[in-house]
Amino acid sequence: MRWVVEFGTAYAIVKALLPLRILVSVWGAPWFARWTVIPISNVFKRLFLRKSSGRGRMKQTANAGGAGSNKTGGP
């Protein structure tokens, strides 16, 4: 019978403190993300997402006059 009373008391305390736990979690979420989640996700991005190396593209030269370059071709 004592275990039932202890279980009931613990359950009531947990349920009574639920609003406080929610407020603390919402308040601390940005800090937690800034110090844990974002650095870990950046590591995974660096590991699995490669920057394009430029292979398969045409190389542009300094004198290339593409569309919209305001070059008239005159002297």
CHARMM internal coordinates of N, CA and C (Angstrom, degrees):
IC EDIT
DIST 1 N 1 CA 1.4468
DIST 1 CA 1 C 1.5309
ANGL 1 N 1 CA 1 C 111.15
DIST 1 C 2 N 1.3366
ANGL 1 CA 1 C 2 N 116.08
DIHE 1 N 1 CA 1 C 2 N -32.47
DIST 2 N 2 CA 1.4624
ANGL 1 C 2 N 2 CA 119.09
DIHE 1 CA 1 C 2 N 2 CA -179.43
DIST 2 CA 2 C 1.5309
ANGL 2 N 2 CA 2 C 110.87
DIHE 1 C 2 N 2 CA 2 C -64.69
DIST 2 C 3 N 1.3326
ANGL 2 CA 2 C 3 N 117.92
DIHE 2 N 2 CA 2 C 3 N -36.62
DIST 3 N 3 CA 1.4631
ANGL 2 C 3 N 3 CA 121.55
DIHE 2 CA 2 C 3 N 3 CA -179.80
DIST 3 CA 3 C 1.5185
ANGL 3 N 3 CA 3 C 110.89
DIHE 2 C 3 N 3 CA 3 C -64.37
DIST 3 C 4 N 1.2834
ANGL 3 CA 3 C 4 N 117.01
DIHE 3 N 3 CA 3 C 4 N -38.26
DIST 4 N 4 CA 1.4683
ANGL 3 C 4 N 4 CA 121.28
DIHE 3 CA 3 C 4 N 4 CA 179.28
DIST 4 CA 4 C 1.5215
ANGL 4 N 4 CA 4 C 110.16
DIHE 3 C 4 N 4 CA 4 C -64.04
DIST 4 C 5 N 1.3399
ANGL 4 CA 4 C 5 N 116.75
DIHE 4 N 4 CA 4 C 5 N -42.50
DIST 5 N 5 CA 1.4674
ANGL 4 C 5 N 5 CA 120.82
DIHE 4 CA 4 C 5 N 5 CA 178.62
DIST 5 CA 5 C 1.5263
ANGL 5 N 5 CA 5 C 109.96
DIHE 4 C 5 N 5 CA 5 C -65.44
DIST 5 C 6 N 1.3250
ANGL 5 CA 5 C 6 N 118.30
DIHE 5 N 5 CA 5 C 6 N -42.97
DIST 6 N 6 CA 1.4652
ANGL 5 C 6 N 6 CA 121.35
DIHE 5 CA 5 C 6 N 6 CA 178.93
DIST 6 CA 6 C 1.5233
ANGL 6 N 6 CA 6 C 111.26
DIHE 5 C 6 N 6 CA 6 C -64.42
DIST 6 C 7 N 1.3317
ANGL 6 CA 6 C 7 N 116.04
DIHE 6 N 6 CA 6 C 7 N -41.71
DIST 7 N 7 CA 1.4532
ANGL 6 C 7 N 7 CA 119.77
DIHE 6 CA 6 C 7 N 7 CA 178.14
DIST 7 CA 7 C 1.5274
ANGL 7 N 7 CA 7 C 110.39
DIHE 6 C 7 N 7 CA 7 C -63.15
DIST 7 C 8 N 1.3260
ANGL 7 CA 7 C 8 N 116.85
DIHE 7 N 7 CA 7 C 8 N -44.37
DIST 8 N 8 CA 1.4636
ANGL 7 C 8 N 8 CA 120.78
DIHE 7 CA 7 C 8 N 8 CA 179.07
DIST 8 CA 8 C 1.5151
ANGL 8 N 8 CA 8 C 112.49
DIHE 7 C 8 N 8 CA 8 C -63.06
DIST 8 C 9 N 1.3291
ANGL 8 CA 8 C 9 N 116.60
DIHE 8 N 8 CA 8 C 9 N -40.70
DIST 9 N 9 CA 1.4687
ANGL 8 C 9 N 9 CA 120.87
DIHE 8 CA 8 C 9 N 9 CA 178.49
DIST 9 CA 9 C 1.5273
ANGL 9 N 9 CA 9 C 110.86
DIHE 8 C 9 N 9 CA 9 C -65.17
DIST 9 C 10 N 1.3124
ANGL 9 CA 9 C 10 N 116.66
DIHE 9 N 9 CA 9 C 10 N -45.77
DIST 10 N 10 CA 1.4654
ANGL 9 C 10 N 10 CA 120.56
DIHE 9 CA 9 C 10 N 10 CA 178.68
DIST 10 CA 10 C 1.5259
ANGL 10 N 10 CA 10 C 110.87
DIHE 9 C 10 N 10 CA 10 C -61.61
DIST 10 C 11 N 1.3117
ANGL 10 CA 10 C 11 N 117.82
DIHE 10 N 10 CA 10 C 11 N -42.17
DIST 11 N 11 CA 1.4630
ANGL 10 C 11 N 11 CA 122.56
DIHE 10 CA 10 C 11 N 11 CA 178.61
DIST 11 CA 11 C 1.5249
ANGL 11 N 11 CA 11 C 110.45
DIHE 10 C 11 N 11 CA 11 C -61.92
DIST 11 C 12 N 1.3219
ANGL 11 CA 11 C 12 N 117.52
DIHE 11 N 11 CA 11 C 12 N -44.17
DIST 12 N 12 CA 1.4600
ANGL 11 C 12 N 12 CA 121.49
DIHE 11 CA 11 C 12 N 12 CA 179.98
DIST 12 CA 12 C 1.5292
ANGL 12 N 12 CA 12 C 111.43
DIHE 11 C 12 N 12 CA 12 C -64.71
DIST 12 C 13 N 1.3228
ANGL 12 CA 12 C 13 N 117.32
DIHE 12 N 12 CA 12 C 13 N -39.94
DIST 13 N 13 CA 1.4666
ANGL 12 C 13 N 13 CA 120.44
DIHE 12 CA 12 C 13 N 13 CA 178.91
DIST 13 CA 13 C 1.5231
ANGL 13 N 13 CA 13 C 110.58
DIHE 12 C 13 N 13 CA 13 C -65.13
DIST 13 C 14 N 1.3261
ANGL 13 CA 13 C 14 N 116.98
DIHE 13 N 13 CA 13 C 14 N -44.52
DIST 14 N 14 CA 1.4714
ANGL 13 C 14 N 14 CA 121.10
DIHE 13 CA 13 C 14 N 14 CA -179.99
DIST 14 CA 14 C 1.5235
ANGL 14 N 14 CA 14 C 110.32
DIHE 13 C 14 N 14 CA 14 C -61.79
DIST 14 C 15 N 1.3215
ANGL 14 CA 14 C 15 N 116.84
DIHE 14 N 14 CA 14 C 15 N -44.04
DIST 15 N 15 CA 1.4628
ANGL 14 C 15 N 15 CA 120.11
DIHE 14 CA 14 C 15 N 15 CA -179.63
DIST 15 CA 15 C 1.5272
ANGL 15 N 15 CA 15 C 111.71
DIHE 14 C 15 N 15 CA 15 C -69.07
DIST 15 C 16 N 1.3125
ANGL 15 CA 15 C 16 N 118.12
DIHE 15 N 15 CA 15 C 16 N -33.77
DIST 16 N 16 CA 1.4641
ANGL 15 C 16 N 16 CA 121.18
DIHE 15 CA 15 C 16 N 16 CA 178.81
DIST 16 CA 16 C 1.5205
ANGL 16 N 16 CA 16 C 111.37
DIHE 15 C 16 N 16 CA 16 C -69.70
DIST 16 C 17 N 1.3176
ANGL 16 CA 16 C 17 N 117.08
DIHE 16 N 16 CA 16 C 17 N -32.84
DIST 17 N 17 CA 1.4654
ANGL 16 C 17 N 17 CA 120.78
DIHE 16 CA 16 C 17 N 17 CA -178.48
DIST 17 CA 17 C 1.5308
ANGL 17 N 17 CA 17 C 113.32
DIHE 16 C 17 N 17 CA 17 C -89.00
DIST 17 C 18 N 1.3214
ANGL 17 CA 17 C 18 N 117.74
DIHE 17 N 17 CA 17 C 18 N 1.39
DIST 18 N 18 CA 1.4636
ANGL 17 C 18 N 18 CA 120.89
DIHE 17 CA 17 C 18 N 18 CA -177.65
DIST 18 CA 18 C 1.5279
ANGL 18 N 18 CA 18 C 113.26
DIHE 17 C 18 N 18 CA 18 C -57.54
DIST 18 C 19 N 1.3314
ANGL 18 CA 18 C 19 N 120.59
DIHE 18 N 18 CA 18 C 19 N -47.08
DIST 19 N 19 CA 1.4784
ANGL 18 C 19 N 19 CA 118.80
DIHE 18 CA 18 C 19 N 19 CA 178.61
DIST 19 CA 19 C 1.5245
ANGL 19 N 19 CA 19 C 112.67
DIHE 18 C 19 N 19 CA 19 C -59.39
DIST 19 C 20 N 1.3198
ANGL 19 CA 19 C 20 N 117.70
DIHE 19 N 19 CA 19 C 20 N -39.72
DIST 20 N 20 CA 1.4622
ANGL 19 C 20 N 20 CA 120.70
DIHE 19 CA 19 C 20 N 20 CA 178.04
DIST 20 CA 20 C 1.5287
ANGL 20 N 20 CA 20 C 110.75
DIHE 19 C 20 N 20 CA 20 C -64.58
DIST 20 C 21 N 1.3204
ANGL 20 CA 20 C 21 N 116.99
DIHE 20 N 20 CA 20 C 21 N -41.51
DIST 21 N 21 CA 1.4668
ANGL 20 C 21 N 21 CA 121.04
DIHE 20 CA 20 C 21 N 21 CA 178.83
DIST 21 CA 21 C 1.5231
ANGL 21 N 21 CA 21 C 110.78
DIHE 20 C 21 N 21 CA 21 C -63.12
DIST 21 C 22 N 1.3158
ANGL 21 CA 21 C 22 N 117.30
DIHE 21 N 21 CA 21 C 22 N -39.56
DIST 22 N 22 CA 1.4697
ANGL 21 C 22 N 22 CA 120.58
DIHE 21 CA 21 C 22 N 22 CA 179.07
DIST 22 CA 22 C 1.5249
ANGL 22 N 22 CA 22 C 110.19
DIHE 21 C 22 N 22 CA 22 C -65.83
DIST 22 C 23 N 1.3308
ANGL 22 CA 22 C 23 N 117.76
DIHE 22 N 22 CA 22 C 23 N -44.85
DIST 23 N 23 CA 1.4702
ANGL 22 C 23 N 23 CA 120.70
DIHE 22 CA 22 C 23 N 23 CA 179.17
DIST 23 CA 23 C 1.5221
ANGL 23 N 23 CA 23 C 111.76
DIHE 22 C 23 N 23 CA 23 C -61.52
DIST 23 C 24 N 1.3127
ANGL 23 CA 23 C 24 N 117.56
DIHE 23 N 23 CA 23 C 24 N -43.68
DIST 24 N 24 CA 1.4688
ANGL 23 C 24 N 24 CA 120.88
DIHE 23 CA 23 C 24 N 24 CA 179.30
DIST 24 CA 24 C 1.5290
ANGL 24 N 24 CA 24 C 110.48
DIHE 23 C 24 N 24 CA 24 C -64.65
DIST 24 C 25 N 1.3136
ANGL 24 CA 24 C 25 N 117.45
DIHE 24 N 24 CA 24 C 25 N -38.44
DIST 25 N 25 CA 1.4630
ANGL 24 C 25 N 25 CA 120.66
DIHE 24 CA 24 C 25 N 25 CA 179.51
DIST 25 CA 25 C 1.5229
ANGL 25 N 25 CA 25 C 111.52
DIHE 24 C 25 N 25 CA 25 C -66.36
DIST 25 C 26 N 1.3217
ANGL 25 CA 25 C 26 N 117.00
DIHE 25 N 25 CA 25 C 26 N -43.56
DIST 26 N 26 CA 1.4679
ANGL 25 C 26 N 26 CA 120.37
DIHE 25 CA 25 C 26 N 26 CA 179.05
DIST 26 CA 26 C 1.5171
ANGL 26 N 26 CA 26 C 110.53
DIHE 25 C 26 N 26 CA 26 C -66.81
DIST 26 C 27 N 1.3207
ANGL 26 CA 26 C 27 N 116.95
DIHE 26 N 26 CA 26 C 27 N -39.90
DIST 27 N 27 CA 1.4636
ANGL 26 C 27 N 27 CA 120.70
DIHE 26 CA 26 C 27 N 27 CA 179.14
DIST 27 CA 27 C 1.5323
ANGL 27 N 27 CA 27 C 111.00
DIHE 26 C 27 N 27 CA 27 C -65.20
DIST 27 C 28 N 1.3265
ANGL 27 CA 27 C 28 N 117.45
DIHE 27 N 27 CA 27 C 28 N -39.76
DIST 28 N 28 CA 1.4593
ANGL 27 C 28 N 28 CA 120.92
DIHE 27 CA 27 C 28 N 28 CA -175.11
DIST 28 CA 28 C 1.5146
ANGL 28 N 28 CA 28 C 115.13
DIHE 27 C 28 N 28 CA 28 C -88.20
DIST 28 C 29 N 1.3137
ANGL 28 CA 28 C 29 N 118.31
DIHE 28 N 28 CA 28 C 29 N -7.16
DIST 29 N 29 CA 1.4672
ANGL 28 C 29 N 29 CA 120.75
DIHE 28 CA 28 C 29 N 29 CA -176.37
DIST 29 CA 29 C 1.5277
ANGL 29 N 29 CA 29 C 113.28
DIHE 28 C 29 N 29 CA 29 C -60.92
DIST 29 C 30 N 1.3344
ANGL 29 CA 29 C 30 N 120.65
DIHE 29 N 29 CA 29 C 30 N -45.71
DIST 30 N 30 CA 1.4788
ANGL 29 C 30 N 30 CA 118.73
DIHE 29 CA 29 C 30 N 30 CA 179.47
DIST 30 CA 30 C 1.5269
ANGL 30 N 30 CA 30 C 112.51
DIHE 29 C 30 N 30 CA 30 C -61.79
DIST 30 C 31 N 1.3153
ANGL 30 CA 30 C 31 N 117.20
DIHE 30 N 30 CA 30 C 31 N -41.27
DIST 31 N 31 CA 1.4638
ANGL 30 C 31 N 31 CA 120.07
DIHE 30 CA 30 C 31 N 31 CA 179.19
DIST 31 CA 31 C 1.5268
ANGL 31 N 31 CA 31 C 110.23
DIHE 30 C 31 N 31 CA 31 C -63.45
DIST 31 C 32 N 1.3291
ANGL 31 CA 31 C 32 N 115.96
DIHE 31 N 31 CA 31 C 32 N -45.32
DIST 32 N 32 CA 1.4593
ANGL 31 C 32 N 32 CA 120.09
DIHE 31 CA 31 C 32 N 32 CA -179.19
DIST 32 CA 32 C 1.5219
ANGL 32 N 32 CA 32 C 110.91
DIHE 31 C 32 N 32 CA 32 C -61.85
DIST 32 C 33 N 1.3266
ANGL 32 CA 32 C 33 N 117.19
DIHE 32 N 32 CA 32 C 33 N -42.25
DIST 33 N 33 CA 1.4612
ANGL 32 C 33 N 33 CA 120.59
DIHE 32 CA 32 C 33 N 33 CA 179.18
DIST 33 CA 33 C 1.5182
ANGL 33 N 33 CA 33 C 111.33
DIHE 32 C 33 N 33 CA 33 C -65.13
DIST 33 C 34 N 1.3210
ANGL 33 CA 33 C 34 N 116.81
DIHE 33 N 33 CA 33 C 34 N -41.84
DIST 34 N 34 CA 1.4654
ANGL 33 C 34 N 34 CA 120.48
DIHE 33 CA 33 C 34 N 34 CA -177.66
DIST 34 CA 34 C 1.5241
ANGL 34 N 34 CA 34 C 112.16
DIHE 33 C 34 N 34 CA 34 C -64.54
DIST 34 C 35 N 1.3165
ANGL 34 CA 34 C 35 N 117.29
DIHE 34 N 34 CA 34 C 35 N -34.52
DIST 35 N 35 CA 1.4606
ANGL 34 C 35 N 35 CA 120.49
DIHE 34 CA 34 C 35 N 35 CA -175.27
DIST 35 CA 35 C 1.5189
ANGL 35 N 35 CA 35 C 114.83
DIHE 34 C 35 N 35 CA 35 C -97.50
DIST 35 C 36 N 1.3238
ANGL 35 CA 35 C 36 N 118.39
DIHE 35 N 35 CA 35 C 36 N -14.98
DIST 36 N 36 CA 1.4643
ANGL 35 C 36 N 36 CA 119.32
DIHE 35 CA 35 C 36 N 36 CA -177.32
DIST 36 CA 36 C 1.5237
ANGL 36 N 36 CA 36 C 112.67
DIHE 35 C 36 N 36 CA 36 C -127.68
DIST 36 C 37 N 1.2979
ANGL 36 CA 36 C 37 N 117.62
DIHE 36 N 36 CA 36 C 37 N -57.13
DIST 37 N 37 CA 1.4639
ANGL 36 C 37 N 37 CA 121.00
DIHE 36 CA 36 C 37 N 37 CA -171.51
DIST 37 CA 37 C 1.5278
ANGL 37 N 37 CA 37 C 111.85
DIHE 36 C 37 N 37 CA 37 C -68.46
DIST 37 C 38 N 1.3201
ANGL 37 CA 37 C 38 N 117.64
DIHE 37 N 37 CA 37 C 38 N -47.74
DIST 38 N 38 CA 1.4676
ANGL 37 C 38 N 38 CA 120.86
DIHE 37 CA 37 C 38 N 38 CA -176.82
DIST 38 CA 38 C 1.5318
ANGL 38 N 38 CA 38 C 111.82
DIHE 37 C 38 N 38 CA 38 C -64.07
DIST 38 C 39 N 1.3448
ANGL 38 CA 38 C 39 N 121.12
DIHE 38 N 38 CA 38 C 39 N -46.96
DIST 39 N 39 CA 1.4684
ANGL 38 C 39 N 39 CA 119.03
DIHE 38 CA 38 C 39 N 39 CA 177.31
DIST 39 CA 39 C 1.5263
ANGL 39 N 39 CA 39 C 113.22
DIHE 38 C 39 N 39 CA 39 C -61.53
DIST 39 C 40 N 1.3161
ANGL 39 CA 39 C 40 N 117.54
DIHE 39 N 39 CA 39 C 40 N -38.43
DIST 40 N 40 CA 1.4668
ANGL 39 C 40 N 40 CA 119.97
DIHE 39 CA 39 C 40 N 40 CA 178.98
DIST 40 CA 40 C 1.5287
ANGL 40 N 40 CA 40 C 110.35
DIHE 39 C 40 N 40 CA 40 C -66.54
DIST 40 C 41 N 1.3329
ANGL 40 CA 40 C 41 N 117.38
DIHE 40 N 40 CA 40 C 41 N -41.92
DIST 41 N 41 CA 1.4608
ANGL 40 C 41 N 41 CA 119.17
DIHE 40 CA 40 C 41 N 41 CA 179.58
DIST 41 CA 41 C 1.5259
ANGL 41 N 41 CA 41 C 110.91
DIHE 40 C 41 N 41 CA 41 C -67.21
DIST 41 C 42 N 1.3323
ANGL 41 CA 41 C 42 N 118.05
DIHE 41 N 41 CA 41 C 42 N -33.44
DIST 42 N 42 CA 1.4640
ANGL 41 C 42 N 42 CA 120.42
DIHE 41 CA 41 C 42 N 42 CA 176.54
DIST 42 CA 42 C 1.5245
ANGL 42 N 42 CA 42 C 111.12
DIHE 41 C 42 N 42 CA 42 C -64.75
DIST 42 C 43 N 1.3182
ANGL 42 CA 42 C 43 N 117.48
DIHE 42 N 42 CA 42 C 43 N -38.32
DIST 43 N 43 CA 1.4683
ANGL 42 C 43 N 43 CA 120.83
DIHE 42 CA 42 C 43 N 43 CA 177.65
DIST 43 CA 43 C 1.5226
ANGL 43 N 43 CA 43 C 109.71
DIHE 42 C 43 N 43 CA 43 C -62.60
DIST 43 C 44 N 1.3250
ANGL 43 CA 43 C 44 N 117.17
DIHE 43 N 43 CA 43 C 44 N -45.91
DIST 44 N 44 CA 1.4564
ANGL 43 C 44 N 44 CA 120.10
DIHE 43 CA 43 C 44 N 44 CA 179.32
DIST 44 CA 44 C 1.5225
ANGL 44 N 44 CA 44 C 111.61
DIHE 43 C 44 N 44 CA 44 C -64.11
DIST 44 C 45 N 1.3297
ANGL 44 CA 44 C 45 N 117.64
DIHE 44 N 44 CA 44 C 45 N -36.93
DIST 45 N 45 CA 1.4687
ANGL 44 C 45 N 45 CA 120.17
DIHE 44 CA 44 C 45 N 45 CA 177.70
DIST 45 CA 45 C 1.5198
ANGL 45 N 45 CA 45 C 110.27
DIHE 44 C 45 N 45 CA 45 C -62.97
DIST 45 C 46 N 1.3423
ANGL 45 CA 45 C 46 N 116.22
DIHE 45 N 45 CA 45 C 46 N -43.37
DIST 46 N 46 CA 1.4645
ANGL 45 C 46 N 46 CA 118.97
DIHE 45 CA 45 C 46 N 46 CA 179.52
DIST 46 CA 46 C 1.5176
ANGL 46 N 46 CA 46 C 111.86
DIHE 45 C 46 N 46 CA 46 C -65.46
DIST 46 C 47 N 1.3225
ANGL 46 CA 46 C 47 N 117.64
DIHE 46 N 46 CA 46 C 47 N -33.88
DIST 47 N 47 CA 1.4553
ANGL 46 C 47 N 47 CA 120.58
DIHE 46 CA 46 C 47 N 47 CA -178.48
DIST 47 CA 47 C 1.5280
ANGL 47 N 47 CA 47 C 112.59
DIHE 46 C 47 N 47 CA 47 C -75.10
DIST 47 C 48 N 1.3193
ANGL 47 CA 47 C 48 N 116.74
DIHE 47 N 47 CA 47 C 48 N -41.51
DIST 48 N 48 CA 1.4519
ANGL 47 C 48 N 48 CA 119.40
DIHE 47 CA 47 C 48 N 48 CA -169.76
DIST 48 CA 48 C 1.5239
ANGL 48 N 48 CA 48 C 114.60
DIHE 47 C 48 N 48 CA 48 C -104.15
DIST 48 C 49 N 1.2965
ANGL 48 CA 48 C 49 N 119.24
DIHE 48 N 48 CA 48 C 49 N -19.06
DIST 49 N 49 CA 1.4588
ANGL 48 C 49 N 49 CA 121.00
DIHE 48 CA 48 C 49 N 49 CA 178.46
DIST 49 CA 49 C 1.5167
ANGL 49 N 49 CA 49 C 108.68
DIHE 48 C 49 N 49 CA 49 C -108.52
DIST 49 C 50 N 1.3030
ANGL 49 CA 49 C 50 N 114.99
DIHE 49 N 49 CA 49 C 50 N 116.43
DIST 50 N 50 CA 1.4658
ANGL 49 C 50 N 50 CA 118.93
DIHE 49 CA 49 C 50 N 50 CA 179.30
DIST 50 CA 50 C 1.5099
ANGL 50 N 50 CA 50 C 109.19
DIHE 49 C 50 N 50 CA 50 C -94.63
DIST 50 C 51 N 1.3055
ANGL 50 CA 50 C 51 N 115.55
DIHE 50 N 50 CA 50 C 51 N 145.10
DIST 51 N 51 CA 1.4588
ANGL 50 C 51 N 51 CA 120.05
DIHE 50 CA 50 C 51 N 51 CA 174.74
DIST 51 CA 51 C 1.5216
ANGL 51 N 51 CA 51 C 107.79
DIHE 50 C 51 N 51 CA 51 C -74.14
DIST 51 C 52 N 1.3292
ANGL 51 CA 51 C 52 N 115.83
DIHE 51 N 51 CA 51 C 52 N 147.57
DIST 52 N 52 CA 1.4643
ANGL 51 C 52 N 52 CA 118.35
DIHE 51 CA 51 C 52 N 52 CA -179.78
DIST 52 CA 52 C 1.5234
ANGL 52 N 52 CA 52 C 109.05
DIHE 51 C 52 N 52 CA 52 C -67.49
DIST 52 C 53 N 1.3106
ANGL 52 CA 52 C 53 N 115.48
DIHE 52 N 52 CA 52 C 53 N 132.13
DIST 53 N 53 CA 1.4592
ANGL 52 C 53 N 53 CA 120.57
DIHE 52 CA 52 C 53 N 53 CA -175.43
DIST 53 CA 53 C 1.5192
ANGL 53 N 53 CA 53 C 112.12
DIHE 52 C 53 N 53 CA 53 C -87.22
DIST 53 C 54 N 1.3234
ANGL 53 CA 53 C 54 N 117.85
DIHE 53 N 53 CA 53 C 54 N -5.62
DIST 54 N 54 CA 1.4542
ANGL 53 C 54 N 54 CA 120.05
DIHE 53 CA 53 C 54 N 54 CA 179.05
DIST 54 CA 54 C 1.5118
ANGL 54 N 54 CA 54 C 112.51
DIHE 53 C 54 N 54 CA 54 C 87.62
DIST 54 C 55 N 1.3237
ANGL 54 CA 54 C 55 N 118.76
DIHE 54 N 54 CA 54 C 55 N 2.94
DIST 55 N 55 CA 1.4526
ANGL 54 C 55 N 55 CA 120.65
DIHE 54 CA 54 C 55 N 55 CA 178.13
DIST 55 CA 55 C 1.5155
ANGL 55 N 55 CA 55 C 109.95
DIHE 54 C 55 N 55 CA 55 C -68.34
DIST 55 C 56 N 1.3264
ANGL 55 CA 55 C 56 N 115.68
DIHE 55 N 55 CA 55 C 56 N 138.83
DIST 56 N 56 CA 1.4500
ANGL 55 C 56 N 56 CA 120.10
DIHE 55 CA 55 C 56 N 56 CA 178.40
DIST 56 CA 56 C 1.5167
ANGL 56 N 56 CA 56 C 113.09
DIHE 55 C 56 N 56 CA 56 C 87.75
DIST 56 C 57 N 1.3070
ANGL 56 CA 56 C 57 N 118.02
DIHE 56 N 56 CA 56 C 57 N -3.16
DIST 57 N 57 CA 1.4532
ANGL 56 C 57 N 57 CA 121.06
DIHE 56 CA 56 C 57 N 57 CA 177.42
DIST 57 CA 57 C 1.5166
ANGL 57 N 57 CA 57 C 108.93
DIHE 56 C 57 N 57 CA 57 C -101.53
DIST 57 C 58 N 1.3185
ANGL 57 CA 57 C 58 N 115.02
DIHE 57 N 57 CA 57 C 58 N 154.84
DIST 58 N 58 CA 1.4550
ANGL 57 C 58 N 58 CA 119.43
DIHE 57 CA 57 C 58 N 58 CA 175.93
DIST 58 CA 58 C 1.5129
ANGL 58 N 58 CA 58 C 108.48
DIHE 57 C 58 N 58 CA 58 C -78.34
DIST 58 C 59 N 1.3137
ANGL 58 CA 58 C 59 N 116.85
DIHE 58 N 58 CA 58 C 59 N 135.74
DIST 59 N 59 CA 1.4524
ANGL 58 C 59 N 59 CA 120.30
DIHE 58 CA 58 C 59 N 59 CA 178.55
DIST 59 CA 59 C 1.5260
ANGL 59 N 59 CA 59 C 109.40
DIHE 58 C 59 N 59 CA 59 C -78.79
DIST 59 C 60 N 1.3121
ANGL 59 CA 59 C 60 N 115.77
DIHE 59 N 59 CA 59 C 60 N 137.38
DIST 60 N 60 CA 1.4522
ANGL 59 C 60 N 60 CA 120.44
DIHE 59 CA 59 C 60 N 60 CA 179.03
DIST 60 CA 60 C 1.5214
ANGL 60 N 60 CA 60 C 108.61
DIHE 59 C 60 N 60 CA 60 C -96.62
DIST 60 C 61 N 1.3228
ANGL 60 CA 60 C 61 N 115.34
DIHE 60 N 60 CA 60 C 61 N 140.97
DIST 61 N 61 CA 1.4609
ANGL 60 C 61 N 61 CA 120.09
DIHE 60 CA 60 C 61 N 61 CA 177.40
DIST 61 CA 61 C 1.5133
ANGL 61 N 61 CA 61 C 108.93
DIHE 60 C 61 N 61 CA 61 C -102.35
DIST 61 C 62 N 1.3037
ANGL 61 CA 61 C 62 N 116.59
DIHE 61 N 61 CA 61 C 62 N 169.36
DIST 62 N 62 CA 1.4592
ANGL 61 C 62 N 62 CA 121.42
DIHE 61 CA 61 C 62 N 62 CA -178.09
DIST 62 CA 62 C 1.5255
ANGL 62 N 62 CA 62 C 111.44
DIHE 61 C 62 N 62 CA 62 C -66.26
DIST 62 C 63 N 1.3358
ANGL 62 CA 62 C 63 N 118.85
DIHE 62 N 62 CA 62 C 63 N -28.90
DIST 63 N 63 CA 1.4595
ANGL 62 C 63 N 63 CA 121.92
DIHE 62 CA 62 C 63 N 63 CA -177.32
DIST 63 CA 63 C 1.5242
ANGL 63 N 63 CA 63 C 112.57
DIHE 62 C 63 N 63 CA 63 C -94.82
DIST 63 C 64 N 1.2855
ANGL 63 CA 63 C 64 N 119.25
DIHE 63 N 63 CA 63 C 64 N 4.82
DIST 64 N 64 CA 1.4480
ANGL 63 C 64 N 64 CA 121.05
DIHE 63 CA 63 C 64 N 64 CA -177.86
DIST 64 CA 64 C 1.5217
ANGL 64 N 64 CA 64 C 109.15
DIHE 63 C 64 N 64 CA 64 C -68.27
DIST 64 C 65 N 1.2955
ANGL 64 CA 64 C 65 N 116.20
DIHE 64 N 64 CA 64 C 65 N 130.22
DIST 65 N 65 CA 1.4570
ANGL 64 C 65 N 65 CA 121.57
DIHE 64 CA 64 C 65 N 65 CA -179.61
DIST 65 CA 65 C 1.5082
ANGL 65 N 65 CA 65 C 109.47
DIHE 64 C 65 N 65 CA 65 C -113.25
DIST 65 C 66 N 1.2621
ANGL 65 CA 65 C 66 N 118.21
DIHE 65 N 65 CA 65 C 66 N 83.99
DIST 66 N 66 CA 1.4553
ANGL 65 C 66 N 66 CA 122.47
DIHE 65 CA 65 C 66 N 66 CA 179.88
DIST 66 CA 66 C 1.5151
ANGL 66 N 66 CA 66 C 111.41
DIHE 65 C 66 N 66 CA 66 C -79.63
DIST 66 C 67 N 1.3029
ANGL 66 CA 66 C 67 N 115.70
DIHE 66 N 66 CA 66 C 67 N -177.11
DIST 67 N 67 CA 1.4575
ANGL 66 C 67 N 67 CA 120.15
DIHE 66 CA 66 C 67 N 67 CA 179.17
DIST 67 CA 67 C 1.5043
ANGL 67 N 67 CA 67 C 110.28
DIHE 66 C 67 N 67 CA 67 C -62.30
DIST 67 C 68 N 1.3211
ANGL 67 CA 67 C 68 N 115.32
DIHE 67 N 67 CA 67 C 68 N 134.88
DIST 68 N 68 CA 1.4465
ANGL 67 C 68 N 68 CA 120.20
DIHE 67 CA 67 C 68 N 68 CA 178.23
DIST 68 CA 68 C 1.5110
ANGL 68 N 68 CA 68 C 114.73
DIHE 67 C 68 N 68 CA 68 C 80.00
DIST 68 C 69 N 1.3272
ANGL 68 CA 68 C 69 N 117.65
DIHE 68 N 68 CA 68 C 69 N 16.63
DIST 69 N 69 CA 1.4651
ANGL 68 C 69 N 69 CA 119.39
DIHE 68 CA 68 C 69 N 69 CA -178.10
DIST 69 CA 69 C 1.5170
ANGL 69 N 69 CA 69 C 112.48
DIHE 68 C 69 N 69 CA 69 C -92.52
DIST 69 C 70 N 1.3536
ANGL 69 CA 69 C 70 N 118.55
DIHE 69 N 69 CA 69 C 70 N -0.46
DIST 70 N 70 CA 1.4713
ANGL 69 C 70 N 70 CA 123.81
DIHE 69 CA 69 C 70 N 70 CA 178.84
DIST 70 CA 70 C 1.5237
ANGL 70 N 70 CA 70 C 112.61
DIHE 69 C 70 N 70 CA 70 C 61.63
DIST 70 C 71 N 1.3191
ANGL 70 CA 70 C 71 N 117.66
DIHE 70 N 70 CA 70 C 71 N 27.20
DIST 71 N 71 CA 1.4558
ANGL 70 C 71 N 71 CA 120.58
DIHE 70 CA 70 C 71 N 71 CA 175.47
DIST 71 CA 71 C 1.5130
ANGL 71 N 71 CA 71 C 108.17
DIHE 70 C 71 N 71 CA 71 C -97.51
DIST 71 C 72 N 1.3338
ANGL 71 CA 71 C 72 N 115.99
DIHE 71 N 71 CA 71 C 72 N 130.33
DIST 72 N 72 CA 1.4585
ANGL 71 C 72 N 72 CA 119.82
DIHE 71 CA 71 C 72 N 72 CA -177.06
DIST 72 CA 72 C 1.5129
ANGL 72 N 72 CA 72 C 112.58
DIHE 71 C 72 N 72 CA 72 C -97.14
DIST 72 C 73 N 1.2961
ANGL 72 CA 72 C 73 N 118.09
DIHE 72 N 72 CA 72 C 73 N -14.95
DIST 73 N 73 CA 1.4546
ANGL 72 C 73 N 73 CA 120.57
DIHE 72 CA 72 C 73 N 73 CA 179.40
DIST 73 CA 73 C 1.5212
ANGL 73 N 73 CA 73 C 112.66
DIHE 72 C 73 N 73 CA 73 C 83.25
DIST 73 C 74 N 1.3072
ANGL 73 CA 73 C 74 N 117.28
DIHE 73 N 73 CA 73 C 74 N 1.28
DIST 74 N 74 CA 1.4734
ANGL 73 C 74 N 74 CA 121.81
DIHE 73 CA 73 C 74 N 74 CA -178.70
DIST 74 CA 74 C 1.5072
ANGL 74 N 74 CA 74 C 110.86
DIHE 73 C 74 N 74 CA 74 C -83.45
DIST 74 C 75 N 1.3731
ANGL 74 CA 74 C 75 N 115.29
DIHE 74 N 74 CA 74 C 75 N 176.49
DIST 75 N 75 CA 1.4724
ANGL 74 C 75 N 75 CA 119.45
DIHE 74 CA 74 C 75 N 75 CA -178.76
DIST 75 CA 75 C 1.4940
ANGL 75 N 75 CA 75 C 115.68
DIHE 74 C 75 N 75 CA 75 C -67.58
END
COOR INIT
IC SEED 1 N 1 CA 1 C
IC BUILD
